[in-house]
Amino acid sequence: MLQPSTIETIKATVPVLQAQGRQITTRFYQLLFEKHPELLNVFNHTNQREGRQQAALAGAVYAAAAHIDRLEAILPAARLIAQKHRSLGIKPEHYPIVGENLLLAIQDVLGLPADHEVIRAWGEAYGMIAQVFIDLEAEMYREAAEQPGGWDGFREFRIARKVKESDVITSFYLEPADGGALAGFVPGQYITVKAVIPGETNTHLRQYSLSDRPGTGYYRITVKREAHMDGRPAGKVSTWLHDHVQAGDSLPLSAPAGEFVLDAQANRSVVLLSAGVGLTPMLSMLASLRDSGTDRPVFFLHGARNGSVHALGDSVKELTAGLPNFRAYVTYSEPAQDDLMQGRCDGTGRLDLTRLPFALPDAEVDYYLCGPAGFLADSYAALRKLGIADSLIHYEAFGPEPGLRQAYGEEALTAAR
């Protein structure tokens, strides 16, 4: 336990972290990679380059400081981060390295000596927070390795099939290269692909949602090819998968992970809300709901640009043929004339929960959200304005945590607890 004086010192740094957290985390990553370039094999270079990882870490450090006297308040977020750490291969020996460079970054940005009371207090606090993650991740490593068909680290998988789903989206069907058993997963979870790309100094780790139900004998990931857009470089791993990886090739995968999962035991209605390639975990959830024989009302709401990029629409129709209480609604923001003539979408414009042609259930409903950051923010805000309890909103972000709950203040944190 931390001493009251240490807690007081940490809490006194909250305004500083709010104002200078981004500077601190930017300096932290500079120091970390200068001293330990091997860790570039773990971190997403695109998120680093665009500042998303720095912003996410700044938010996490700020939250830890604000709740240092009741860390149980951030345990849901800690579990989500710990799942990602386990899937990436973060180990206990990495934590002292991170702690050392984080303290150095705080010193540099705030201009403090190493023996300043703020640095000492943060050293103690970091040790306690790191142990929370180490303990959580140790249990997750055990569960991943000891489950039937489970494994530790990365395991080679063979690409049994590669299927083009739209102009920009392709599915990869993956089977264990060793012919062994396949670990189960909960609909909504993801796997991590280790990409060893010819000519690249570092390996690249990317997480992709599993887009089919458990029990098939394979894992399916459905990947959007991220091309050059708005001055941003193309997605290195997605373009490599699309352009160079073929059936018969192999990929190293870590065991399924993630906290964004379908609650199969609940009797509440389900709304699956997605945009773009965010439909991938929704397909797994939808298939599992169909296989369970549920009579729960299920709503599938999806937004895409147009028919050329909309993937797996026929699969949704096939899956939902077995659901008695199902309703789908698909909107295209930029429909082609042929899309309208062929009736490929139910509406036009961006998906807007306040303008649906039918009413969603007014009783308790589980909302599952997945898609780009802007879509998530808009959908989350709309649901909160509609009075949906935060505990009923479940979401998966592309890349680092976007801080949706933090954006809606302490009320949302309290509801989540």
N, C-alpha and C positions, 0 to 999 in steps of 0.2 A: 504494500500500500504506500501511496505517496504521502509525505508529510503535508500538513495544512499549509505551511509556508511555501512549499513547492507548488501546490495547487494554486495558491494565490498568485504566485509569480507567473505561472503558465497562463492563467486567466487574464492577467494584466497585459499579455502580449496579443490578445485577440484583436484589438483595433489595429495593431501593427501588421498582423498577418492579413487582415482584411485589405489593408492598403498596399502592402509590399509582398504579399505571398507569391505573386507571379514572378517577381524579381528573384526571390529566394529560390524558388523551384527551378527557374531557368539557370541560375548559377549552380545549383545542385547538380543538374544533369551535365553541365559543362565539366565540373570537377570529376564527377563519376566516370565519364567516358574518357577523360584525359588519363586518369589513373588506372582504369579497368576497361580498356577497349573491348575485351572479350565479352562484356555485357551487352555490346551492340548486337550480339546473337540472340538476345532475349527481347529487347525493346523494339517496338514498331517505329521504324525510321520516319514514316510519313506523319504519324502522330507527333513525333518529336519536331519535325520540320515545320509543321503547321501550328505548333503550340498547344495542341489539344491535351497532350500528356502533362505538360507543365500546369495547365489550368486545372486538370483533374486532380493532380497531386496537391496543388495549392488549396483546392476545396477540401480535400481529405485532411490536410494538416490543420486547416482552420476549424473543421468540424471536431477534430480530436482535441484541440485546445479549448473550444467552447464547451465541450462535454467532458473535460478531463476528470471532473468529480463524479461523473455517472456514465462511464464508458459503455454501460449496457445499452444506452440510447443509440449508439452507432453500431451495435452488433449486426443488425441486418445488412448494413453497408459493408461491414467487415467480412461477413460471410461471402458476399458477392465478390469482393476483391480477393479473398482467400481462394475461392474456386478458380478464378483466373490465374492466380499465382501457381496453384497446383497444376493446372493444365499447361502452363508455360515452363514448369520445372524449377520454380523458385525454391531454394532450400535454406535451412537455418543459417548456413555459413554466409549467405548473402546479406543478412540483416545487419551485422556489424559494419560491413562496407557501406551500406546505405546510411546507417546512423552517423558514421564518421563524416561522411561528405555532406549530409544534411546540416550537421552542427557547424561545419566549416562554412557552408553557404550562409547560414544565419549570421555567423560572425562577420563574414565579408560584407553582406548587404547592410547590416545594422551597424557595422563599425565597432564591434565589441571585442574585448580581449577574451582569450580562451577561458580565463577563470572568472568571468562575469557571472553574476547570480542567474541571469537569464539562460546562459549557456549550460550552467550546471543543472538548472531545473529541467531544461529540455533534454539533457542527457539522461536524467532519471526517468522522465516521462517517456522518452523514446524506448528505453529498455523495457518498460512495462507494456507499452503498446505493441512492440515487436514480439514479446512473448505471447500476447493474445493471438497474433497471426501465426506464430510458429506452432502453437498448440492446435489451433483450428486446422492448419494445413497438414499437420502430422496425422490427424484423424482422417482427413480427406485422402491422403496418400494411402493409408491403410485400407480404407474402403474401396478405393479404385483398384488396388492390387489384389485384394483378397476376395472380391466378388467373383462369382462364376464367370470364366472367360476374361477376367480382369488382368491388368498388367501395370507395371511401374515404368515411368519414363515414356519413351517413344517406341512404337511397334510398327513394323513394316506392313503396309496394306497394298494389295494389288488392285489396280483399276480394272474392274470387270467390264464396265460399260461407260461410255461417255456419250451423253445425249443432249443435243441442242434443243433448248426449250423455247427460246425466242431469239431475236437478233442479238441480244446482249447477255443472255442468261443460259448457262449450261449446267447439267447435272452430272455428277460423277458417282458411280456405284462402286463402293470399296469393300473388299473382302480380305480377311487376314492372309498374308502371304505364307504364313506357316501352316495354314489349313486348320488351325486350332479353333476353339470356341470363341464366340463373340460376346463381349460384355453387353448387358442390357443398358438401357438408359430411360430417362423420364422424358416424355414429349416436351419439347422446348429447350432441351440441353444442346450443347455444341461440342465439337471436337476441335483440337488444335492441329493444324497442318504445319510440319516443318519443311519449308521449301529450300532445297539446295540448288540454287540457280547457277548454271555455268557462267563464269566470269565475274560472279559476285564475291566480294571478300567475306561477307558475313552470311550466315543463314538467316531466313526470315520466318517468323512464326505468325500465323494468321488463324483466327478462330471463325468457324463456319457452323451455323445451326444445322442440326440434323433435320432433313426435310421429309423423311418418311417415318412410319410408325416403328416401334420396337418389334423384334421377333421375326424379321424378314430374312435373317442370315447375311445381311449386308448393312453398311451405313451408306446413306445417300446425303451428299452435300450439293447444294444448288447455288452456283456462284455467278454473280454479275461481273462482267468484264468492265472494269473501271477505266474508261478511256480519258484522254486529255480533255479537260473541260474548264472553262473560266480561268485559264492560266495555271491550273493545277496539273501536276504530272500524272501520267497514267498509273493505275495501281500495279505495282511491280509483280505481286504474286498472282493477282487475278488475271492479268494479261498473259503471264507465263503459263498458268493452268489452261487458259483458253487456247493459246497459240502453239504450245509446245508439248504439253502432257497428253498422252494418248492412252487408249485401252491397252493393257498389258504392262504399262509402267507401274512403278511403285512409289508410295508416299509414306513417310513416317507420321504416325498419328499418336497423340496422347489420348487417354481414356476419356469418355464423355464427362462433361462437367457443366455446372451452371445452376443458378438458383431460380431462374425464370422458367417455371415448370407448371404444367397443367395440374390442377387439384382434381384428381379423378374421384376423390371421395365425396366432394361437395355435391349438394343437390341443387345449387343455384343455377340460374340461366348463365349462358356463356356468350360473350361477345368477343370475337376475334377480329382485331382492328389493325390493319397493316397498310403499308405503302411500298411500292417497288419490290425489291427483293426481300423486304421485311416479311413477305408471306411465308418464307421458308419454315420457321418454327410453327406457324399456324397450320401448315399442311400436316405436320406430324401430330399436332393436337387434334385436328379434324379427323385424321385417319383413326386415331386411337379412340375418339368419341364414337365414331361409326362402329368400330370393332367391339366396343363395350356394350352395344345395344341400348345405349341411354335413350331415355325419352325427355331429357332436359332440353329446353328450348336453346337452340344454337344459332347465332347470327354471325355470318362471315361478311365483313365489310372491308373492301380493298380499293385502293387508289393506284392507278398507273398512268403513265403519260399517254399511251395509245396501244393499239393491238399488236404492233410490231415488237414491243418490249414486254408485253404482259405474258408472263410464263404460267404454264400449268393450269390454265383456266379449265380445260377439259377434265383434268384430274379432280378439280374441286367438284365438278358436276357429277362425276362418277362416285366420289366419296360420299356426297350428300344424298345420293339416291337412297341410301339405307337409313337416313335420319328422318324420323317422322315429324319432328318439330324444328325444321330448319328454314332459314331465310338467308339469301345471299344478295348483296348489293355491291356492284362494281362501278366505279366512276373512272373516266378518262379525262385528264386535264387538257390534253391536246389531241382529241380524236381525229383520225383521218376520215375522209368521206366514206371509205369502205367500211370502217368500223361502225359507223352509224347505219349504213345500209344493211349490214349483216347482223346488226343487233348484238354486237360483241360487248357493249357496256349498257348499264342500266341508267346511267346519268352522266352528265358532263361537268367539268370543273373539278376543283380539288374536293376531296372527301371532307364533308362538313357535317358533323354530328347534329347540328341544329337545323339542318335542312334535309333530313331523310324523308322519303315518301311514306314512311311507316313509323310507328312509335316503338321504341325499345321498351322492354319490360320495366315497370316502375318499382318492382320489388327488388330485393338484393340480387345483384348480377356481378359476376366476375368478368372484368374487362382485361383483356390481354392485348398489349400494344407492342408493335415492332415496326421500325422504319427509320428513315433519316432523322437527324436531330431536330430539324424544323417541324417535321410532321409530329414527332413525339411531343415537342413543347406545345404545339397548337392543340393536339388531342388531349393531352393531360390537362391543359388549362380549361378546355371546353368541359371535360368531365367534372372537374372541381367546381366550375360555375353551375353545372347542372345538379350539384349537391351530392355527387357520388363520393362515398367515403374513401379516403386514401388507401385503407386496407384492402379495398376491392379492386384497386388499379395495379396491375402487374405489367412491367415493361422490360424490354431488352433494347439496349442502345447499340448502335454501330460505333465501335471504338470506345474511348474512355467514357466513364459515367458522366452524363450531361448535367447532373445536379438539378433535376426537375423538382425534387422534393424540397431541396434547399431554396429554390427560387420561390416557393410558396410558403416559406417561413416556418416558424415554430409550430404552427397549427398542424402542418403536414407531418412534421416529425412526431408530434404527440399522437396523432392518429395512427401512425405506423407502429408506435410502441404499444 
